[in-house]
Amino acid sequence: MQNFNINPDDMSVVFWNKILNNSFLKQQTIQKNFFKKIDNLDKLRKLSDYNTGSISSSASWLLFSIVLFFKPTLIVEVGSFIGKSTLSMALAADCNIDQHKCEIYCCDHSNEIVFPNISDTAIKQFHKTNSAEMFKSFSVDMKFDIVHLDGRLGKEDFDLLKNIITEKTIFILDDFEGIEKGVVNYFNLVSSSLVSRTSHLLINPLNSEIGVKYSLLEKSTSAILIPKNYIYFTNQ
């Protein structure tokens, strides 16, 4: 008998359809206002000491959709810049705030841009602070549900991460293509035994076919590492 094999591309299609189906109802009522708020953050570039790239509108909505679906209570982000990714997640957390309050911690090594107050979710910014310094500031009882990496981690970071994650922590890796930082972070997470190919599923960036289906036409390079203990087979 032949095995029924499912590869990361197969799982990625299932994952993104599930996540985006869940946010589709919100899409009709809040998406226009959501993108207006996120796009307005571009004006903060003039306040930066180091002006770099930022995420696409598609990536913003994907981050919103992930947080809306999983309902985390603690999120940490490395590489916040003008706040598009941070506030995309915060606006999703606002939708859950009556049942699930969320806190977001983020750092930017190069800038000290203060984000506008467009969300009710608590955000703690670490200005001109690298990821290791931020990780060291966390208490031993802080265990993060989602780790969003939009910066390349150093060797010290991986030792510190062990103290703030659990077996159910989800990693979101920006720039997951070629030899960019998302791919480098992925292999370093594996080599540091923080994740493994047996315990985690790699969800590839959204493909163009699914993007068109949900009117997400800009490219996203965000990959997800989701623990397999989130996956259940159901009859419905």
KEVEXVEX-421683 format. One line per field, with one value per residue (C-alpha): residue number from 1; x, y, z; residue in one letter. Coordinates in steps of 0.5 Angstrom, whole numbers, always signed. Example, Ala and Ser with C-alpha at 12.3 -4.5 7.8 and 13.67 -1.06 7.14 Angstrom:
<rs>
i	c(1,2) .
x	c(+25,+27) .
y	c(-9,-2) .
z	c(+16,+14) .
aa	c(A,S) .
</rs>
This chain:
<rs>
i	c(1,2,3,4,5,6,7,8,9,10,11,12,13,14,15,16,17,18,19,20,21,22,23,24,25,26,27,28,29,30,31,32,33,34,35,36,37,38,39,40,41,42,43,44,45,46,47,48,49,50,51,52,53,54,55,56,57,58,59,60,61,62,63,64,65,66,67,68,69,70,71,72,73,74,75,76,77,78,79,80,81,82,83,84,85,86,87,88,89,90,91,92,93,94,95,96,97,98,99,100,101,102,103,104,105,106,107,108,109,110,111,112,113,114,115,116,117,118,119,120,121,122,123,124,125,126,127,128,129,130,131,132,133,134,135,136,137,138,139,140,141,142,143,144,145,146,147,148,149,150,151,152,153,154,155,156,157,158,159,160,161,162,163,164,165,166,167,168,169,170,171,172,173,174,175,176,177,178,179,180,181,182,183,184,185,186,187,188,189,190,191,192,193,194,195,196,197,198,199,200,201,202,203,204,205,206,207,208,209,210,211,212,213,214,215,216,217,218,219,220,221,222,223,224,225,226,227,228,229,230,231,232,233,234,235,236) .
x	c(+0,+2,+3,-1,+4,+3,+8,+9,+6,+0,+0,+1,-5,-10,-7,-8,-15,-17,-14,-16,-23,-24,-22,-26,-32,-28,-25,-32,-33,-26,-21,-22,-20,-15,-11,-12,-9,-3,-2,-1,+5,+9,+9,+13,+19,+21,+23,+27,+35,+35,+30,+29,+24,+17,+12,+7,-1,-2,+3,+0,-7,-4,-1,-8,-11,-6,-7,-15,-15,-10,-12,-5,-4,+3,+7,+14,+17,+24,+25,+19,+21,+15,+10,+6,+7,+6,+0,-3,-3,-5,-11,-13,-12,-17,-22,-21,-20,-26,-25,-17,-13,-6,+0,+6,+13,+17,+24,+28,+36,+36,+30,+26,+20,+14,+8,+1,-5,-9,-10,-13,-8,-2,+4,+11,+17,+24,+27,+35,+35,+37,+33,+38,+37,+30,+30,+34,+29,+23,+21,+22,+14,+13,+12,+10,+5,+8,+15,+15,+22,+23,+31,+36,+38,+45,+48,+46,+39,+37,+40,+35,+29,+29,+27,+21,+18,+14,+12,+6,+10,+8,+14,+13,+19,+19,+23,+23,+26,+33,+38,+35,+34,+28,+31,+37,+33,+29,+36,+39,+32,+33,+40,+39,+34,+28,+24,+25,+22,+18,+15,+13,+10,+13,+8,+11,+9,+2,+2,-1,-7,-9,-8,-12,-18,-18,-16,-9,-5,+2,+7,+8,+15,+12,+13,+10,+13,+7,+7,+4,+0,-4,-6,-13,-16,-24,-30,-33) .
y	c(+0,+7,+12,+19,+24,+31,+36,+43,+46,+42,+44,+51,+52,+49,+53,+60,+58,+57,+63,+67,+64,+66,+73,+74,+76,+82,+83,+86,+91,+93,+92,+99,+102,+97,+99,+106,+106,+102,+106,+112,+109,+111,+118,+116,+114,+122,+120,+115,+115,+109,+108,+101,+97,+95,+90,+89,+91,+83,+81,+86,+83,+76,+78,+81,+74,+70,+74,+74,+66,+64,+69,+70,+73,+75,+77,+79,+82,+83,+89,+94,+100,+104,+99,+96,+89,+91,+95,+90,+85,+90,+91,+84,+83,+89,+85,+79,+84,+83,+75,+75,+81,+81,+85,+86,+87,+90,+93,+97,+97,+103,+107,+111,+112,+112,+109,+113,+111,+107,+101,+99,+93,+94,+95,+96,+99,+98,+104,+103,+96,+90,+83,+80,+86,+86,+78,+79,+84,+79,+76,+68,+67,+71,+66,+68,+65,+68,+71,+75,+76,+81,+82,+77,+74,+73,+67,+70,+71,+63,+62,+67,+65,+58,+62,+65,+60,+54,+48,+51,+58,+60,+63,+68,+69,+75,+75,+67,+67,+65,+67,+72,+73,+69,+63,+64,+65,+58,+54,+57,+56,+48,+48,+51,+46,+51,+48,+41,+38,+33,+38,+44,+45,+50,+54,+57,+64,+65,+63,+68,+64,+64,+71,+73,+69,+74,+80,+80,+82,+84,+79,+77,+73,+71,+64,+60,+55,+52,+47,+40,+40,+45,+41,+36,+32,+33,+30,+37) .
z	c(+0,-2,+4,+3,+4,+6,+4,+7,+1,+2,+9,+7,+3,+8,+14,+10,+7,+15,+17,+12,+12,+19,+18,+12,+16,+19,+12,+10,+16,+18,+13,+9,+16,+18,+12,+12,+20,+17,+11,+15,+19,+13,+15,+21,+17,+17,+25,+24,+25,+20,+15,+12,+9,+12,+11,+5,+6,+5,+10,+15,+14,+15,+22,+23,+21,+25,+32,+31,+30,+35,+41,+44,+51,+50,+43,+43,+36,+34,+29,+30,+26,+24,+27,+21,+24,+31,+30,+25,+31,+36,+32,+31,+39,+40,+37,+42,+48,+52,+52,+51,+53,+50,+51,+46,+47,+41,+40,+35,+35,+31,+32,+38,+34,+38,+35,+35,+40,+35,+39,+46,+46,+51,+47,+50,+46,+47,+43,+41,+44,+41,+42,+47,+52,+51,+52,+58,+61,+61,+68,+69,+68,+62,+56,+50,+45,+39,+37,+31,+28,+23,+25,+25,+31,+34,+38,+45,+43,+42,+49,+52,+48,+51,+58,+54,+50,+51,+47,+44,+42,+35,+31,+25,+20,+16,+10,+9,+2,-1,+4,+7,+15,+16,+13,+17,+23,+21,+21,+27,+31,+29,+30,+37,+38,+40,+34,+30,+24,+28,+33,+28,+22,+17,+13,+7,+5,+2,-5,-11,-12,-5,-5,-11,-7,-1,-5,-2,-8,-6,-4,+3,+5,+12,+14,+20,+25,+28,+34,+31,+38,+35,+29,+30,+25,+26,+22,+21) .
aa	c(M,Q,N,F,N,I,N,P,D,D,M,S,V,V,F,W,N,K,I,L,N,N,S,F,L,K,Q,Q,T,I,Q,K,N,F,F,K,K,I,D,N,L,D,K,L,R,K,L,S,D,Y,N,T,G,S,I,S,S,S,A,S,W,L,L,F,S,I,V,L,F,F,K,P,T,L,I,V,E,V,G,S,F,I,G,K,S,T,L,S,M,A,L,A,A,D,C,N,I,D,Q,H,K,C,E,I,Y,C,C,D,H,S,N,E,I,V,F,P,N,I,S,D,T,A,I,K,Q,F,H,K,T,N,S,A,E,M,F,K,S,F,S,V,D,M,K,F,D,I,V,H,L,D,G,R,L,G,K,E,D,F,D,L,L,K,N,I,I,T,E,K,T,I,F,I,L,D,D,F,E,G,I,E,K,G,V,V,N,Y,F,N,L,V,S,S,S,L,V,S,R,T,S,H,L,L,I,N,P,L,N,S,E,I,G,V,K,Y,S,L,L,E,K,S,T,S,A,I,L,I,P,K,N,Y,I,Y,F,T,N,Q) .
</rs>
